[in-house]
Amino acid sequence: MNKNYEIGKIVEIQVDGSFSYAVVISEPLVAFSKTFFDTPQTDFNEIFSDDTFYIWIMKYALGRNGWKKVGFLNNHSILASKPEFFKFDLIAKVFSIYDGVNEKRATFEECANLECAAVWDPHHVEDRLLALRDGKTCKWDKSLSASKYNKSN
């Protein structure tokens, strides 16, 4: 496994004066806490017991020039997470649900609240975290939403 995607690795993301944290689940899956802090944290078990979102991340976000490694999680329930993502076939105009291994056809309603099966750039993640912290809508979230492909919109 690529060292960037070391399972359990905690990274700290500084966003406009706040600190946010993420944990590597698998390659390229990373879970992000929706909690923000004014000071650096060290109790990561509690951080990942709250609300999180899961997305795939470019490996350079986790490398030497990426987000700083600040800790490690062992035996935490989040490490067993197997989130599902949606895909949309632009030619066939159909949705599917993908778990990283298996794919099955789905409806828009089944995909509406899922993340898109896309790999995120770290700058886009930072934009998303900033928007989340400030209670705003992120343009990247919107552009990767299942509702973008819903015929009834």
C-alpha positions as a printed NumPy array, in Angstrom:
array([[  0.   ,   0.   ,   0.   ],
       [  1.133,   3.521,  -0.761],
       [  2.476,   5.223,   2.393],
       [  0.342,   8.269,   1.58 ],
       [ -2.713,   6.077,   2.169],
       [ -1.536,   4.532,   5.45 ],
       [ -4.749,   3.27 ,   7.067],
       [ -5.476,   5.147,  10.289],
       [ -3.23 ,   8.11 ,   9.413],
       [ -4.665,  11.391,  10.751],
       [ -4.008,  14.607,   8.861],
       [ -4.623,  18.172,   9.95 ],
       [ -6.059,  20.669,   7.496],
       [ -5.775,  24.348,   8.302],
       [ -8.615,  26.341,   6.781],
       [ -8.658,  30.101,   7.255],
       [ -7.656,  30.031,  10.928],
       [ -9.494,  26.812,  11.822],
       [ -8.268,  23.257,  12.157],
       [-10.034,  20.293,  10.591],
       [ -9.057,  16.623,  10.618],
       [ -9.268,  13.625,   8.324],
       [ -8.402,   9.958,   8.646],
       [ -7.31 ,   7.572,   5.903],
       [ -9.723,   4.628,   5.633],
       [ -8.241,   2.931,   2.55 ],
       [ -6.705,   3.925,  -0.778],
       [ -7.997,   6.55 ,  -1.813],
       [-10.837,   6.807,   0.775],
       [-10.576,   9.449,   3.492],
       [-13.099,  10.44 ,   6.198],
       [-13.348,  14.125,   7.134],
       [-14.703,  15.405,  10.418],
       [-17.315,  18.157,  10.118],
       [-16.096,  19.666,  13.403],
       [-13.736,  22.648,  13.352],
       [-11.356,  23.816,  16.066],
       [ -9.576,  27.065,  16.942],
       [ -6.506,  25.196,  18.212],
       [ -4.728,  22.002,  17.152],
       [ -6.203,  18.799,  18.626],
       [ -4.703,  15.564,  19.918],
       [ -7.75 ,  13.452,  20.944],
       [ -8.638,  12.011,  17.572],
       [-10.979,   9.272,  18.851],
       [-13.503,  11.917,  19.848],
       [-13.117,  13.9  ,  16.626],
       [-14.137,  10.91 ,  14.547],
       [-17.062,   9.98 ,  16.758],
       [-19.065,  12.878,  15.31 ],
       [-20.47 ,  13.636,  11.874],
       [-18.127,  12.867,   8.973],
       [-18.122,  12.714,   5.207],
       [-16.191,  10.267,   3.042],
       [-14.564,  11.086,  -0.268],
       [-11.683,   9.884,  -2.413],
       [ -8.575,  12.057,  -2.296],
       [ -5.615,  12.608,  -4.63 ],
       [ -2.582,  10.938,  -3.094],
       [ -0.468,  14.1  ,  -3.113],
       [ -2.89 ,  15.634,  -0.567],
       [ -1.519,  13.115,   1.934],
       [  2.126,  13.187,   0.92 ],
       [  5.179,  15.171,   1.976],
       [  3.844,  18.442,   0.535],
       [  0.24 ,  17.793,   1.476],
       [ -1.687,  17.957,   4.718],
       [  0.414,  17.379,   7.821],
       [  0.269,  13.963,   9.496],
       [ -0.528,  14.563,  13.167],
       [ -1.544,  11.19 ,  14.519],
       [ -2.806,   7.707,  14.   ],
       [ -6.014,   5.821,  14.854],
       [ -5.976,   2.16 ,  15.877],
       [ -9.062,   0.021,  16.383],
       [-11.56 ,   2.841,  15.778],
       [-14.941,   1.915,  14.282],
       [-14.54 ,   4.505,  11.511],
       [-11.734,   2.419,  10.001],
       [-14.28 ,  -0.275,   9.093],
       [-16.472,   2.168,   7.153],
       [-17.609,   1.084,   3.703],
       [-19.428,   4.099,   2.252],
       [-21.289,   3.972,  -1.032],
       [-20.925,   6.498,  -3.843],
       [-23.062,   7.304,  -6.845],
       [-22.087,   7.24 , -10.494],
       [-24.008,   8.63 , -13.437],
       [-23.556,   7.233, -16.931],
       [-23.822,  10.241, -19.273],
       [-24.512,   8.071, -22.317],
       [-27.098,   5.67 , -20.883],
       [-28.478,   8.365, -18.511],
       [-28.629,   5.977, -15.544],
       [-27.451,   6.129, -11.957],
       [-25.573,   3.428, -10.135],
       [-24.261,   2.897,  -6.617],
       [-20.618,   1.938,  -6.222],
       [-18.917,   0.748,  -3.032],
       [-15.376,   0.682,  -4.399],
       [-15.769,  -2.917,  -5.589],
       [-19.339,  -3.597,  -6.685],
       [-21.652,  -1.484,  -8.778],
       [-25.443,  -1.778,  -9.019],
       [-28.031,   0.177, -10.933],
       [-29.944,   2.71 ,  -8.839],
       [-32.525,   5.474,  -8.936],
       [-31.884,   9.159,  -8.419],
       [-33.628,   8.903,  -5.038],
       [-31.188,   6.202,  -3.926],
       [-28.244,   8.368,  -5.021],
       [-29.493,  11.811,  -3.948],
       [-27.612,  11.87 ,  -0.626],
       [-24.51 ,   9.959,  -1.72 ],
       [-21.145,  11.42 ,  -2.609],
       [-20.09 ,  11.245,  -6.247],
       [-17.516,   8.582,  -7.123],
       [-14.846,  11.18 ,  -7.842],
       [-11.319,  11.816,  -6.61 ],
       [-10.973,  15.251,  -5.018],
       [ -8.082,  17.683,  -5.292],
       [ -6.917,  18.95 ,  -1.876],
       [ -7.691,  22.589,  -2.776],
       [-11.275,  21.634,  -3.577],
       [-11.547,  19.794,  -0.26 ],
       [-10.272,  22.879,   1.544],
       [-12.918,  24.988,  -0.255],
       [-15.55 ,  22.469,   0.831],
       [-14.367,  22.517,   4.446],
       [-14.378,  26.324,   4.511],
       [-17.907,  26.433,   3.082],
       [-19.047,  23.788,   5.571],
       [-17.539,  25.728,   8.489],
       [-19.204,  28.941,   7.303],
       [-22.583,  27.319,   6.592],
       [-22.356,  27.975,   2.862],
       [-22.748,  25.818,  -0.228],
       [-19.529,  24.735,  -1.878],
       [-19.403,  25.043,  -5.673],
       [-17.512,  21.738,  -5.894],
       [-20.149,  19.936,  -3.835],
       [-22.834,  21.349,  -6.075],
       [-20.991,  20.395,  -9.269],
       [-20.632,  16.789,  -8.036],
       [-24.208,  16.42 ,  -6.768],
       [-26.556,  13.727,  -8.055],
       [-29.227,  16.416,  -8.482],
       [-27.133,  17.836, -11.344],
       [-28.148,  14.739, -13.341],
       [-31.764,  14.446, -12.166],
       [-34.145,  14.74 , -15.14 ],
       [-36.897,  16.278, -13.017],
       [-34.778,  19.34 , -12.077]])
